[in-house]
Amino acid sequence: MPPGLAATSHPALSPADAARFEAALFGGDESREWAAMQQAARAIAAAVLRDFDEIGPLPPEPRILVLAGKGHNGGDALLAAKFIHEKHPRARIETCLVFGERVLRPLALRAWRELSHAPPCRARPCVAPRLTDGENSRPDARSGPTSILPGPPFDIVLDGIFGFQFRPPVEPRIAALLARVNASPARLRAAVDLPSGLGTPDVFLADFTYATGIVKSPALAEENRAAVGRLRYLDLGFWDNTANPSPVPADPPAAAILTPAVLSPLRVLRSPLTDKRDYGHLFIVGGSRGYPGAVIMAALAALRSGAGLVTVFVPETMAAACAARAPEAMWVAWPETPEGGLALEGAHLFRERADRATALLVGPGLGREAETLALAADLAKLSAVPLVLDADALQPAIVGAGAASRILTPHVGEFARIAAALPGAGAVTVLKGPVTRINDGGATTHHSLFGGPVLARGGSGDLLAGLIGGLLAQEPAQPLLAACRGAVWHGLAADRLARAQGQRAVNITQLLDHLAGVLREDVPAAAAGKVTSGK
């Protein structure tokens, strides 16, 4: 793993390994656990409020429901509600102490008391109703009324019933409660660490799951995607605090979580003694009469990547219009096929300039004409520089052509098409989806958790390909690093766009205007200002 990734990605662990890690980390010291619970809760509260911005402003008197179990997850959710209340003192908070107050573990009880005594908190408790008089886990009658979900929809629902050591099944009383909550309207549903009941039909259905300190592997499983919703990693400093007694596992993890710190080298001042040629020269080959916009979007993203030079080869009838849209790039008019694609006879245009490139991107808007695809395969064979293959260039005959290292950017359908033709070595695959998975053929798959539904529109992949291509041109010896940085940068810009303007009424090219903001804002506080303990 490149050093730039080893320091800025953190391993995902199974629930059993996470439990062992945390036991070694805290050694049963309740004061450290309490400090960590507060840190986790503050991070959850901040993340929930930040993600709520994708809907719009929180109402003046938001309604918040907290589902709290006996242990640390319940404590996290209760304290998170307290910290949200500090920001929104008119919030109406309803807490459902699912197993009653008397069975709360010490830190969860402390968290409940802090929430319920926080002036002028209007938190009111309730417990999950019993199904029969003989039901186990009988509620504590002193805890308050048993009715929940009255009145208008809740603005925020916080799920902290079960922790990551939950074992199925869900008892009928709790299953009925979760079914009732899932069926009721709520504007944002948030789960702490893992949705309660994960792996069962009775699971809490989250819009966001906030993994505190460690991402637990069930949250990454494809079969759990609908329940987990969007996964957020809240870094509490477990992996980079030298005072921690628990070492990072020596073996390469199967799954690693990318953090915003992977972009830190892009945030530093550039040398005043540099020239545009010091920042790479990306060649882009793409475009067709049927798909003229894709190559323009890829070029615009490449220009924002920090690359010093960008040259784009497009069908000759497109060149003038493209140059007017992005004059900073050099646009080379390429002979066309009768259908408007790139013709084989133009290959000399590439060969004449090939020694100027530090990276090559092939595919955006290319089309699927046989002649054009044959040309793309020839370029992949000829390339002496690393390349990015995207969109229609993701064909079996192209992805395996040539010896240069390469980055492939498929979605699930494209991956199925090329999987059997993937080179054994020298290829990085960026598998796009709700969680983007990046692998270079090694033991570790890197996960980018950033972005969201705002990216589910045409052109998103073209922007990502251009961004990765521009980063690769600047560091051609580091294709895995370029792919990971591109995915994180693209996702963080999408998050900023959604928080600024929502998920619906946007154009995907507006994402470009948020790339600079990602680099100019602080690394999230949880990642920048660690405490010496974790949860």
C-alpha positions as CSV (number, residue, x, y, z in Angstrom):
1,M,0.0,0.0,0.0
2,P,1.4,3.4,-0.9
3,P,2.6,5.4,2.2
4,G,0.1,8.1,1.3
5,L,-2.8,5.6,1.7
6,A,-1.4,3.7,4.7
7,A,-1.5,6.9,6.8
8,T,-4.9,8.1,5.6
9,S,-7.1,5.0,5.4
10,H,-8.3,3.0,8.4
11,P,-9.1,-0.7,8.6
12,A,-12.7,-1.9,8.9
13,L,-13.1,-4.7,11.5
14,S,-15.5,-7.5,12.2
15,P,-17.7,-6.8,15.3
16,A,-15.7,-9.4,17.2
17,D,-12.3,-7.8,16.3
18,A,-13.7,-4.4,17.0
19,A,-14.8,-5.6,20.5
20,R,-11.3,-7.0,21.2
21,F,-9.7,-3.8,19.9
22,E,-11.8,-1.5,22.1
23,A,-11.4,-3.7,25.2
24,A,-7.6,-3.5,24.8
25,L,-7.8,0.3,24.0
26,F,-9.7,1.2,27.2
27,G,-8.8,-1.6,29.5
28,G,-12.1,-1.2,31.4
29,D,-11.3,2.4,32.4
30,E,-14.8,4.0,32.7
31,S,-13.5,7.5,32.7
32,R,-11.8,7.0,29.3
33,E,-14.9,5.3,28.0
34,W,-17.1,8.2,29.1
35,A,-14.7,10.8,27.4
36,A,-14.9,8.7,24.2
37,M,-18.7,8.4,24.4
38,Q,-18.9,12.2,24.6
39,Q,-16.6,12.6,21.7
40,A,-18.5,10.1,19.6
41,A,-21.8,11.7,20.5
42,R,-20.5,15.2,19.5
43,A,-19.3,13.8,16.2
44,I,-22.7,12.1,15.6
45,A,-24.6,15.3,16.4
46,A,-22.5,17.4,14.1
47,A,-22.7,14.9,11.3
48,V,-26.5,14.6,11.6
49,L,-27.0,18.3,11.5
50,R,-24.6,18.6,8.5
51,D,-26.3,15.8,6.6
52,F,-29.8,17.3,7.4
53,D,-28.7,20.3,5.3
54,E,-29.3,18.1,2.2
55,I,-33.0,18.4,3.0
56,G,-33.0,22.1,4.1
57,P,-32.8,24.0,7.4
58,L,-33.9,22.3,10.6
59,P,-37.3,23.7,11.8
60,P,-37.3,26.2,14.7
61,E,-38.8,23.5,17.0
62,P,-37.5,20.2,15.5
63,R,-39.0,16.9,16.8
64,I,-36.4,14.3,17.6
65,L,-37.0,10.7,18.6
66,V,-34.2,8.8,20.4
67,L,-34.4,5.0,20.6
68,A,-31.9,4.0,23.3
69,G,-30.9,0.5,24.4
70,K,-29.1,-0.5,27.6
71,G,-25.5,0.1,26.6
72,H,-23.0,2.3,24.9
73,N,-24.9,2.7,21.7
74,G,-27.9,4.0,23.7
75,G,-25.5,6.4,25.5
76,D,-24.1,7.7,22.2
77,A,-27.6,8.4,20.9
78,L,-28.8,10.1,24.1
79,L,-25.7,12.3,24.3
80,A,-26.0,13.1,20.6
81,A,-29.5,14.3,21.2
82,K,-28.2,16.5,24.0
83,F,-25.6,18.1,21.8
84,I,-28.2,18.7,19.1
85,H,-30.4,20.3,21.7
86,E,-27.5,22.6,22.6
87,K,-27.6,23.9,19.0
88,H,-31.4,23.9,18.9
89,P,-32.7,24.6,22.4
90,R,-36.3,24.6,21.2
91,A,-36.1,21.0,20.1
92,R,-38.7,18.7,21.3
93,I,-37.0,15.4,22.2
94,E,-38.8,12.2,22.9
95,T,-36.7,9.3,24.2
96,C,-37.7,5.7,24.1
97,L,-35.7,3.8,26.7
98,V,-36.5,0.5,25.0
99,F,-35.6,-1.7,28.0
100,G,-36.5,0.9,30.7
101,E,-34.4,3.1,32.9
102,R,-33.5,0.6,35.6
103,V,-31.5,-1.7,33.3
104,L,-29.4,1.1,31.7
105,R,-25.7,0.4,32.1
106,P,-23.7,3.0,34.1
107,L,-22.6,5.2,31.1
108,A,-25.9,5.0,29.3
109,L,-27.7,6.0,32.6
110,R,-25.3,8.9,32.9
111,A,-26.0,9.9,29.4
112,W,-29.7,9.7,30.0
113,R,-29.5,11.9,33.1
114,E,-27.4,14.5,31.2
115,L,-30.0,14.7,28.5
116,S,-33.0,14.8,30.8
117,H,-31.5,17.4,33.1
118,A,-30.2,19.7,30.4
119,P,-32.1,23.0,30.8
120,P,-34.4,23.9,29.2
121,C,-34.6,20.4,27.6
122,R,-38.1,19.2,26.8
123,A,-37.1,15.6,26.6
124,R,-39.8,13.2,27.6
125,P,-39.3,9.5,28.2
126,C,-41.3,6.5,27.1
127,V,-40.6,2.8,26.8
128,A,-41.4,0.2,24.2
129,P,-44.8,-1.3,24.9
130,R,-45.2,-4.9,26.1
131,L,-46.9,-7.4,23.9
132,T,-48.1,-9.6,26.8
133,D,-47.9,-9.6,30.5
134,G,-45.4,-12.5,30.3
135,E,-43.0,-10.8,27.9
136,N,-39.4,-10.8,28.8
137,S,-37.6,-7.4,29.2
138,R,-40.6,-6.0,30.9
139,P,-40.6,-2.2,30.7
140,D,-40.0,0.0,33.7
141,A,-43.3,1.6,34.6
142,R,-41.6,4.5,36.2
143,S,-40.0,5.5,32.9
144,G,-43.1,7.2,31.5
145,P,-45.8,6.8,28.9
146,T,-45.6,3.9,26.4
147,S,-46.9,5.8,23.4
148,I,-44.5,6.9,20.7
149,L,-44.7,8.5,17.3
150,P,-47.6,10.8,18.0
151,G,-48.3,13.9,16.1
152,P,-46.5,15.1,13.0
153,P,-43.4,13.3,11.6
154,F,-40.2,13.4,13.5
155,D,-37.5,15.5,11.9
156,I,-34.7,13.2,13.2
157,V,-34.8,9.7,14.6
158,L,-31.7,8.4,16.3
159,D,-31.3,4.6,16.6
160,G,-29.1,3.4,19.5
161,I,-30.9,0.3,20.6
162,F,-28.4,-2.4,19.8
163,G,-24.6,-2.2,19.6
164,F,-22.3,-4.0,17.2
165,Q,-22.3,-7.0,19.4
166,F,-26.0,-7.7,18.8
167,R,-27.0,-11.3,18.2
168,P,-30.3,-12.1,16.5
169,P,-33.1,-12.6,16.8
170,V,-34.9,-9.4,17.7
171,E,-37.4,-10.1,20.5
172,P,-41.0,-9.6,19.3
173,R,-41.6,-6.5,21.4
174,I,-38.6,-4.7,19.9
175,A,-39.4,-6.0,16.4
176,A,-42.9,-4.5,16.7
177,L,-41.4,-1.2,17.8
178,L,-38.9,-1.1,14.9
179,A,-41.7,-2.0,12.4
180,R,-43.8,0.9,13.8
181,V,-40.9,3.3,13.6
182,N,-40.0,2.2,10.0
183,A,-43.6,2.6,8.9
184,S,-43.8,6.1,10.3
185,P,-42.7,9.2,8.3
186,A,-39.4,10.8,9.4
187,R,-37.3,13.3,7.6
188,L,-33.9,11.7,8.6
189,R,-33.3,8.4,10.2
190,A,-29.8,7.9,11.7
191,A,-28.3,4.7,13.2
192,V,-25.3,4.7,15.6
193,D,-22.6,2.3,14.4
194,L,-25.0,-0.3,12.9
195,P,-28.8,-0.2,12.4
196,S,-30.5,-2.1,15.2
197,G,-31.4,-5.6,14.2
198,L,-29.1,-5.7,11.2
199,G,-29.1,-9.1,9.5
200,T,-32.8,-9.7,10.5
201,P,-36.1,-8.8,8.8
202,D,-36.8,-6.5,11.7
203,V,-33.9,-4.1,11.1
204,F,-34.1,-0.4,11.6
205,L,-34.1,1.3,8.2
206,A,-31.5,4.1,8.3
207,D,-30.9,7.0,5.9
208,F,-27.5,7.4,7.4
209,T,-25.4,5.1,9.6
210,Y,-22.6,6.8,11.6
211,A,-19.7,4.4,12.4
212,T,-17.9,5.9,15.3
213,G,-14.2,5.1,15.7
214,I,-14.2,1.9,13.7
215,V,-16.3,0.9,10.6
216,K,-17.7,-2.6,11.3
217,S,-17.6,-4.9,8.3
218,P,-21.4,-5.7,8.3
219,A,-22.0,-2.0,7.4
220,L,-20.0,-2.6,4.1
221,A,-21.9,-5.7,3.1
222,E,-23.9,-5.3,-0.1
223,E,-26.8,-7.2,1.3
224,N,-27.1,-4.7,4.2
225,R,-27.0,-1.6,1.9
226,A,-30.8,-0.9,2.1
227,A,-30.8,-0.9,5.9
228,V,-27.5,1.0,6.4
229,G,-28.3,3.8,4.0
230,R,-25.4,6.1,3.5
231,L,-22.5,5.1,5.7
232,R,-20.5,7.8,7.4
233,Y,-17.2,7.2,9.2
234,L,-16.6,9.4,12.2
235,D,-12.8,9.1,12.9
236,L,-12.1,9.3,16.6
237,G,-8.4,8.8,16.4
238,F,-8.2,5.1,17.2
239,W,-5.7,4.4,14.4
240,D,-3.2,7.2,14.6
241,N,-2.8,8.0,18.3
242,T,0.6,6.7,19.4
243,A,-0.6,6.7,23.0
244,N,-3.1,4.0,22.2
245,P,-2.1,0.6,23.5
246,S,-4.0,-1.3,20.7
247,P,-1.7,-1.6,17.6
248,V,-3.0,-1.4,14.1
249,P,-3.3,-5.0,12.8
250,A,-0.1,-6.1,11.2
251,D,-1.7,-7.9,8.3
252,P,-3.2,-5.8,5.4
253,P,-6.9,-5.4,6.1
254,A,-9.4,-6.8,3.6
255,A,-11.3,-3.4,3.8
256,A,-9.9,0.0,4.4
257,I,-11.8,3.3,4.8
258,L,-10.5,6.3,3.1
259,T,-10.5,9.6,5.1
260,P,-10.4,13.2,3.9
261,A,-6.7,13.3,5.0
262,V,-5.8,11.5,1.7
263,L,-6.2,15.0,0.1
264,S,-3.9,16.8,2.5
265,P,-0.9,16.9,0.1
266,L,-3.2,18.8,-2.3
267,R,-3.7,21.5,0.4
268,V,-0.1,22.7,0.6
269,L,1.4,25.7,-1.1
270,R,3.0,25.0,-4.5
271,S,6.6,26.0,-5.1
272,P,7.0,29.5,-6.5
273,L,9.7,28.2,-8.9
274,T,7.4,25.9,-10.8
275,D,6.2,25.7,-14.4
276,K,3.0,24.2,-15.9
277,R,5.0,21.2,-17.1
278,D,5.8,20.3,-13.5
279,Y,2.1,19.4,-12.9
280,G,1.7,16.8,-15.7
281,H,0.1,16.7,-19.1
282,L,-3.1,14.7,-19.5
283,F,-4.2,13.5,-22.9
284,I,-8.0,12.8,-23.3
285,V,-9.4,10.8,-26.2
286,G,-13.1,10.8,-26.5
287,G,-16.3,12.4,-27.8
288,S,-18.6,11.5,-30.6
289,R,-21.4,13.2,-32.5
290,G,-23.9,11.2,-30.4
291,Y,-22.2,12.0,-27.1
292,P,-20.6,15.4,-27.3
293,G,-21.0,16.5,-23.7
294,A,-19.1,13.7,-21.8
295,V,-15.7,14.6,-23.1
296,I,-16.2,18.3,-22.3
297,M,-17.1,17.4,-18.7
298,A,-14.1,15.1,-18.3
299,A,-11.9,17.9,-19.6
300,L,-13.4,20.5,-17.3
301,A,-12.8,18.2,-14.3
302,A,-9.2,17.5,-15.4
303,L,-8.6,21.3,-15.6
304,R,-9.8,21.6,-12.0
305,S,-7.5,18.7,-10.8
306,G,-4.4,20.9,-10.7
307,A,-2.9,19.3,-13.9
308,G,-0.6,21.7,-15.7
309,L,-1.7,20.9,-19.3
310,V,-4.7,19.1,-20.8
311,T,-4.9,18.1,-24.5
312,V,-8.2,16.7,-25.8
313,F,-8.6,14.7,-29.0
314,V,-12.2,15.0,-30.3
315,P,-14.0,14.5,-33.6
316,E,-13.2,17.4,-35.9
317,T,-16.8,18.8,-36.1
318,M,-16.7,19.1,-32.3
319,A,-13.4,20.8,-31.7
320,A,-14.4,24.5,-32.2
321,A,-17.4,24.2,-29.9
322,C,-15.4,22.4,-27.3
323,A,-12.7,25.0,-27.3
324,A,-15.2,27.7,-26.7
325,R,-16.5,25.8,-23.7
326,A,-13.1,25.1,-22.2
327,P,-10.4,27.3,-23.8
328,E,-7.8,26.4,-21.2
329,A,-7.4,22.9,-22.8
330,M,-5.8,22.3,-26.2
331,W,-8.4,20.7,-28.5
332,V,-7.1,18.6,-31.4
333,A,-9.6,18.0,-34.3
334,W,-9.6,14.3,-35.2
335,P,-10.9,12.8,-38.5
336,E,-14.4,11.3,-38.1
337,T,-16.2,8.2,-39.1
338,P,-19.4,8.7,-41.1
339,E,-21.3,8.2,-37.9
340,G,-19.3,10.9,-36.1
341,G,-16.8,8.9,-34.1
342,L,-13.0,8.9,-34.0
343,A,-11.6,7.3,-37.1
344,L,-8.6,5.0,-37.2
345,E,-6.8,7.3,-39.7
346,G,-6.3,10.0,-37.0
347,A,-4.0,7.8,-35.0
348,H,-1.0,9.8,-36.3
349,L,-2.2,12.9,-34.4
350,F,-1.7,11.0,-31.1
351,R,1.6,9.4,-32.1
352,E,3.0,12.8,-33.1
353,R,2.4,14.2,-29.6
354,A,2.6,11.1,-27.4
355,D,5.9,12.0,-25.8
356,R,4.4,15.1,-24.2
357,A,1.8,13.2,-22.2
358,T,2.3,11.9,-18.6
359,A,-1.1,10.2,-18.5
360,L,-3.9,9.2,-20.9
361,L,-7.7,9.1,-20.4
362,V,-9.7,7.2,-23.0
363,G,-13.5,6.8,-23.1
364,P,-15.7,9.7,-22.2
365,G,-18.4,10.0,-24.9
366,L,-16.4,7.6,-27.2
367,G,-19.4,5.7,-28.5
368,R,-19.3,2.0,-29.6
369,E,-18.5,2.1,-33.3
370,A,-16.3,-0.9,-34.1
371,E,-13.7,1.3,-35.8
372,T,-13.5,3.7,-32.8
373,L,-13.2,0.8,-30.3
374,A,-10.4,-0.7,-32.4
375,L,-8.7,2.7,-32.3
376,A,-9.0,2.8,-28.5
377,A,-7.5,-0.7,-28.2
378,D,-4.6,0.4,-30.4
379,L,-4.0,3.5,-28.2
380,A,-4.0,1.3,-25.1
381,K,-1.4,-0.9,-26.7
382,L,0.7,2.1,-27.8
383,S,0.6,4.0,-24.6
384,A,3.9,4.4,-22.7
385,V,2.2,6.3,-19.9
386,P,-0.4,5.2,-17.4
387,L,-4.0,5.5,-18.6
388,V,-7.5,5.7,-17.4
389,L,-10.2,3.7,-19.2
390,D,-13.8,4.9,-18.7
391,A,-17.3,4.5,-20.2
392,D,-17.3,2.9,-23.7
393,A,-13.6,2.2,-23.5
394,L,-14.4,-0.4,-20.8
395,Q,-14.4,-3.3,-23.3
396,P,-12.6,-6.7,-22.8
397,A,-10.4,-6.1,-25.9
398,I,-9.3,-2.7,-24.5
399,V,-8.8,-3.1,-20.8
400,G,-6.3,-5.9,-21.3
401,A,-4.4,-4.3,-24.2
402,G,-0.8,-3.0,-23.7
403,A,1.5,-3.1,-20.8
404,A,1.1,0.4,-19.2
405,S,-0.5,0.6,-15.8
406,R,-4.1,1.6,-15.9
407,I,-7.1,2.7,-13.9
408,L,-10.5,1.3,-14.8
409,T,-13.7,3.2,-13.7
410,P,-16.7,0.9,-14.2
411,H,-20.1,0.8,-12.6
412,V,-21.5,-2.6,-11.7
413,G,-22.8,-3.4,-15.2
414,E,-19.5,-2.4,-16.9
415,F,-17.5,-4.4,-14.3
416,A,-19.5,-7.5,-15.2
417,R,-18.6,-7.0,-18.8
418,I,-14.9,-6.7,-18.3
419,A,-14.2,-8.8,-15.2
420,A,-12.9,-11.8,-17.1
421,A,-10.5,-9.6,-19.1
422,L,-8.9,-7.7,-16.2
423,P,-5.1,-7.8,-16.2
424,G,-3.6,-9.8,-13.4
425,A,-1.4,-6.9,-12.3
426,G,-1.0,-3.2,-13.1
427,A,-4.7,-2.4,-13.1
428,V,-6.6,-0.4,-10.5
429,T,-10.4,-0.8,-10.5
430,V,-12.6,1.9,-9.3
431,L,-16.0,0.2,-8.8
432,K,-18.5,3.0,-8.6
433,G,-21.6,2.7,-6.5
434,P,-23.2,4.0,-3.2
435,V,-19.8,3.0,-1.7
436,T,-17.0,3.3,-4.2
437,R,-14.6,0.4,-4.0
438,I,-11.0,0.7,-5.2
439,N,-8.6,-2.2,-5.6
440,D,-5.3,-2.7,-7.4
441,G,-5.4,-6.5,-7.3
442,G,-3.9,-6.6,-3.8
443,A,-5.4,-7.8,-0.5
444,T,-7.0,-4.5,0.5
445,T,-10.0,-2.9,-1.0
446,H,-10.2,0.9,-0.3
447,H,-13.7,2.3,0.3
448,S,-14.8,5.9,-0.3
449,L,-17.9,6.6,1.6
450,F,-18.4,10.1,0.3
451,G,-21.0,11.4,-2.1
452,G,-24.6,10.3,-2.3
453,P,-27.8,10.4,-4.5
454,V,-26.7,13.8,-5.9
455,L,-24.2,11.7,-8.0
456,A,-27.0,9.6,-9.5
457,R,-27.2,11.5,-12.7
458,G,-25.6,11.5,-16.1
459,G,-22.1,13.0,-16.3
460,S,-21.0,12.1,-12.8
461,G,-18.7,9.4,-14.0
462,D,-17.2,11.7,-16.7
463,L,-16.3,14.2,-14.0
464,L,-14.7,11.5,-11.9
465,A,-12.7,10.1,-14.8
466,G,-11.4,13.6,-15.7
467,L,-10.5,14.2,-12.0
468,I,-8.6,10.9,-11.7
469,G,-6.9,11.4,-15.0
470,G,-5.6,14.8,-14.0
471,L,-4.3,13.5,-10.7
472,L,-2.7,10.6,-12.4
473,A,-0.9,13.0,-14.8
474,Q,0.6,14.8,-11.8
475,E,1.8,11.5,-10.1
476,P,1.9,8.9,-12.9
477,A,3.8,6.4,-10.7
478,Q,0.9,6.3,-8.2
479,P,-2.2,5.0,-9.9
480,L,-3.8,3.6,-6.8
481,L,-3.3,6.9,-4.9
482,A,-4.7,8.9,-7.9
483,A,-7.8,6.7,-8.0
484,C,-8.4,7.0,-4.2
485,R,-7.8,10.7,-4.1
486,G,-10.1,11.2,-7.1
487,A,-12.9,9.2,-5.6
488,V,-12.7,11.0,-2.2
489,W,-12.4,14.5,-3.8
490,H,-15.3,13.8,-6.1
491,G,-17.4,12.5,-3.3
492,L,-16.7,15.3,-0.8
493,A,-17.5,17.9,-3.5
494,A,-20.8,16.1,-4.1
495,D,-21.5,16.2,-0.4
496,R,-20.9,20.0,-0.4
497,L,-23.1,20.5,-3.4
498,A,-26.0,18.5,-1.8
499,R,-25.7,20.4,1.4
500,A,-25.6,23.8,-0.4
501,Q,-28.4,23.1,-2.9
502,G,-30.1,19.8,-2.1
503,Q,-30.1,16.6,-4.1
504,R,-32.6,17.3,-6.8
505,A,-32.5,20.7,-8.5
506,V,-28.8,20.7,-9.5
507,N,-26.7,20.1,-12.6
508,I,-23.8,17.7,-12.1
509,T,-21.3,20.2,-13.5
510,Q,-22.1,22.3,-10.4
511,L,-20.0,19.8,-8.5
512,L,-16.9,21.4,-10.1
513,D,-17.4,24.6,-8.2
514,H,-17.1,22.7,-4.9
515,L,-13.8,21.0,-5.6
516,A,-11.8,24.1,-4.5
517,G,-13.9,24.3,-1.3
518,V,-13.1,20.8,-0.4
519,L,-9.4,21.6,-0.4
520,R,-9.8,25.0,1.4
521,E,-11.9,23.7,4.3
522,D,-10.5,22.2,7.5
523,V,-10.3,18.5,7.8
524,P,-13.3,17.5,10.0
525,A,-12.7,18.1,13.6
526,A,-12.9,14.5,14.6
527,A,-10.0,13.8,12.2
528,A,-7.9,16.8,13.1
529,G,-8.2,17.1,16.9
530,K,-7.9,13.6,18.3
531,V,-8.5,12.7,21.9
532,T,-6.4,10.0,23.6
533,S,-9.3,7.7,24.1
534,G,-12.0,6.1,21.9
535,K,-15.3,4.5,22.3
